[in-house]
Amino acid sequence: MTINTESTAKIENAQATEPFPMHSLAAQLQELTWRIEQHTKTDGFSETPIKGLRLIRASQPSTATHTVYEPSLCLIAQGNKQAVLGTEIYRYNPAHYLVAAVDIPVIGQVMDATPEKPYLCFNLIFSPQDIQELLLAGNKAGAPGFPATKLTPKRGLFVSAAKPPLLDVALRLLRLLDTPGDIPLLSPLLLREIIYRLLQDEQGDILAQVALADSHAQQISRVINILKHNYHRNLRIEDLAREACMSSSSLHTHFKTITNMTPLQYQKHLRLQEARRLLFTEQLDAATASHRVGYESPSQFSREYNRLFGLSPLRDIARLRSSGAFTSPA
């Protein structure tokens, strides 16, 4: 397996009851921890009034869970987590962040969390349009570090070290939760600044690639969107390639570069994850769920489900119910 990670930062947990002075990376992380704790009293996802922002808490390590990361920033304040994409492992921890530039199926797992020091994460979802608007503005303004031409496609998932300017704007966004009247006007500006900081970072080209007009990555993003909304249909590679204005071989190559899987493997992951959700939340039987997501053969569905999740549909859902777990925090 390939491990994509940065060395773990050793940051002491915040014990104060007031915000911390912004004079060091450690102080920024302490305040980030403190502020997320104030708004996450229970485990799981905590939605906020700020569009796209949710805060995540886990008081114990999680099981390895199949999920799809939306285009988003995951900034850890405390604890650590890993995301597995095929044979690649992406580990992130305090002072590091993970970015998904496209919707990408992974196996996520919180590795380090206790009731005393829970896993705490700042999770901000954004869209390619948000990136595209900033790229256009940056190029018009002649800002350095803003690519204006096509980029060579790269994997659409990466981990980087968080720098003080990024932590600073993340904290300013969190502080708006204490002054909700400021949210409508200021939060869009801070979202824009966060994307700016990500684009300016050393791996910012990975984020930029999906927003550049007619780039291979944007064409692949278009195919991903088709697969997301039509995973239950029998789709032909030739038709997907036509939508992307690519040859079938070029689509296959660039799609695998960005997602580490082929288009049909990607579709299969979406189908099986949706079937799992239907089995768990709507209590459908396996035959009905398999038909709902596009399988014509229940036996093929059971084989592929077992191959991905390690158990038959019946046994897997029974295990999930007994453990009380289904989704994995970002």
N, C-alpha and C positions, 0 to 999 in steps of 0.2 A: 504493500500500500504506500501511496505517496502522502506524506504529512505536510500540510500547509499551516504553519503556526508561527507565532512569535513567542519569545520567552515570557513566562508568567511574571507579571508584575506583583510584587509583594506590598499590598496596600492595607494598612490597618483600618479596621471598621470605625466609622464615625460614631461617637458617643454623645456629641453635643446636641443641644436642642435649638440652636440657632444656625443660620447659614454660615458658611466658612469663608474666610478671606481668599481671594483669587490670586495667590502669589506663587503657586506651584502646581504641578500635575497631580501630586498627592492630595493637595487641598481640593482641587477640582473634583477628583474621584470621591473624596469624602463627602463633599456636598452632593454630588450626583447620587451616591448611596443614600444619604439622608433624605433627599427630596423624593426619591422613588419609594422609600419606605413609608413616607408620610401619605402616599397616595395608593399604596398596595397593602391593605390590611389582611388579605387572604391570598392563598395561592391561586395562580392562573393569570389570565389576561385581565387587565383593568383598562377599559376604554376611557378616554379623556375627552373633554370638550374641544380639544384641538384636532382638527382634521388630520387623519393619518397617524396620529400618535397614540400608542398604547404602551402601558407599562406592564412588566411581567415579573412574577415572583414565584419561586419554588423553594420549599423548605426541606426538600430531600432530593437526591439524585433521581432522575427519571429512567424509565426503560427506553431502549432504542425505538423510536417511533417514526414511521414513514409519514412524510408531510410534503407540502409544496410551499417553498418560500416564494412569496411575492416580491416584486422589485422593492427593496427596502434596505434600511440601515439598522443593524443590531449592534448596540453599544452596551457592553457589559460593565456594570458598576461593581458587582461583587459575584463571586463564584466563577465557574467556567463551564463551557459547553463545547460539544463538537458536532459537526455536520459531516456526514459521509455521502459523497457523490461518486458512485461506482467504486473504484479502488482508491479514491482520494479522500483524505481526512483533513478537514479544516477545523482547527482548534482556536478558540478565542476566549479571552479572559479579561480582567480589568486592564484598562489602558489599551485595549485592542478592540477593533470592530470588524464586523463581517458585513459585506454588501452583496446582495443578490441583484444583478443588473437585469435579469429576466425571471419569469416564473420558472422555477427549477425544482424538480422532485429530489428530495434528499432524505436521509435518515438522521434525525436530530436526537441528541441526548444530552441532558444536563448531567455533568460529571461531578460537580462539587457544590453541595448545598446542605445546610443544616438549619434547624429552627432558629439557632442563635445567629447564624450568618447565612441567610437565605441567598439563593441566586436572584439577582436583580438585573433587569435588562430594560433599556430604553429602545423601543422598536418603532421606527418611523417608516411608513409606507409612502412611496412616491410613484410618479408615473413617468413614462418616457417623454410625455409632453412637458412635464416640469423641467426635465433635463434639456430638452430641445429649445425651450424658450430661453433658458439661461445661456446655452451655447450661442444662440443667435445674438443675444444682447452682448455677450462677451466678445464675440468676433467683431461686431459693429464698433465696440468700444476699443478694440485693439488690445484686449487684456491678454497678458502672456499665459501660455499653458492651455489655451483653448483651441483644440484641433478643429480645423475647418475642412479637412479633406478626409477621404476614406481611411480607415484604420484596418490593419490586419486583424481578423477576428481572434478573440481570446476567450478563455473560459469565463462564463458569466457569473462567477462566484469568486470572491477573494477576501482575504483577511489582511488588515494593515494595522500598524501602530497608530493609536489616537494621539493627535498632537493638541497642545493647549488651545489653539484657535477653534478647533472642532468642538472640544469639550466646553469651551466658553459659550458658543452659540447654543449647544444642547442645553446647557444650564439656563441660559436666558429664556429658552422656550419653556422649560419646566417651570420657571418662576412665574410665567403667565398663569399657571393654574391657581396661583394665589391672588391674581387680579383678573378675574374672568372678563371684566369689561374691556380689557385690552386685547383679548384674544382675536376678535374679528379683524382688527386692523393690523396688529403686529405679527401674528403667527404666520401669515403668508410671506412676510418679509424675512422672518427667521428660517422658514423652510427653504426659501431661495438661498439664503446664506449658507445653510447646511449643505445643499447641493453644490454650491460654489466651492466650499472647503473640500468636499469629496473629489470634485473635478480637478482641483489644484494639487491633490495628493499624488504620490508617485504611481499609484495604480488608477488614477482618474480616467485614463483612456479606456479602461474596461467599461466604465459607466458611460462614457461619451459615445462608445461605438454603437450603442443601440438607438441613439437619437440622431445620428448624422444621416442626412437624406441620402437614400439609395446606397447606403453602406451594406455590406454583406450581413453585418449583425442586425441592422434594422430589418432587412429582408427575412432573416431567421426569426426575429421577434414577431413579424407579421404571421409567419407560419405557426409559431407557438400560440398566438392568439386564435388562429383557426382551430388548432387542436384542442385548446381549452374549451371552446364553445361547441365543438363537434366531435368530442372524444367518442361518443356513442355511435357515430356513423362509420361505415367502411370507407376509408379515404385512400386514394391511390397516390403513390409518390409522384407520379407524373402530374397529377392535378395540383398537388402542393407546390411542386417545382414551378409550375406555370404561374401560380399565384405569387410566388417569390421572384418571378422573372429570372430563374436560374435553370440550369440543366439539372437533371436528376442526380448526377454524380456530384455536382457542385453543392447542391442542397444537402446531400448526405454528408459530405466532408465538413462543410461549415456548421451544420447543425450539431454534429458530433463534437466539433471543436468547442462550441459554446456551452453545450449541455452535457457532454460526456456520454451521450446516448444517441441512437438513431431516432428519426421521427416516429417510427413504429414502436420502438421501445418506450419512447416518451408517452405516446398515446396509451400504451398498455399500462404504464404506471398510473396515468390519470384515471383510466377505467377501473383499475383494481382499487385504488384509493377511494374513489367515489362509491364503488360497490361495498367496500368496508364500512364507509360512513352510513350507507343505507341499511346494511345489516345491523349496525350498532344503534343508530338513532331512530330508524323507522321500523326496526324489528321485522324486516322482510326475510323470507326464506331465500336460500342461496339461488334457486332457479329463477325466482322473480328478480332478484338483484342483478344477476348475471345478464338477464334479458334487458333490463333497464339500461345497463351501461353499454350494450351493444354486442354481447356474446350470443352466438347462435347455438353453441354447444355447452351445456352445463358441465359436462365432464372436462372440456378444455378449460373452462373458467376455474374449476376446482384445482386442476393441475397447475395453472399459472398463479392462482392465488396462493397455493401451498409453496410454490417456488419463491414467490416474493416475500411472503410473511412468515414462512416456516411452519405453518399449521394449516389444516383444512379450515374452511370458513366457519363451520360449527364450533370447532375447538378453539379457534382464534377469538371469536366473539365471546365465548364463555370465559376465556382467560382475561379479555379486556374488561368484562363486566365484574369479574371477581377482584381485579386489581383496582378498579375504579378509574382507570386511565384510558384515554383515547388520543387526545391531541398532545402535541409537544410544544412547549414554549419556544419562541424564537431565540 
